[in-house]
């Protein structure tokens, strides 16, 4: 093999390597890192406590509707809806055991056929 062919092949390999490295850098730059943006690891659920976090509520849900639903379970204190974020609410009970009874009884309850409630403990 001539010296020109050798250098041509070396240049081709070198160029291909640079393209691959640049591609990998571009891909890695799009992966979130700890402390920035959303993490790829799901958050651990909040530990049991007296406040429930309700999600997937239909937009027409009112505080009175939720109060009537959660009032069935002992220890009910109050409902707080987040006006700036439709579809979520907080329900407070007297203690952790009371909130747990309500959570287990109403998990997946459908206010409308399209909206099963997702109930978790609120983060404190």
Helices and strands as residue ranges (DSSP letters): H 3-29, E 51-55, H 63-70, E 76-81, E 89-93, H 96-106, E 118-121
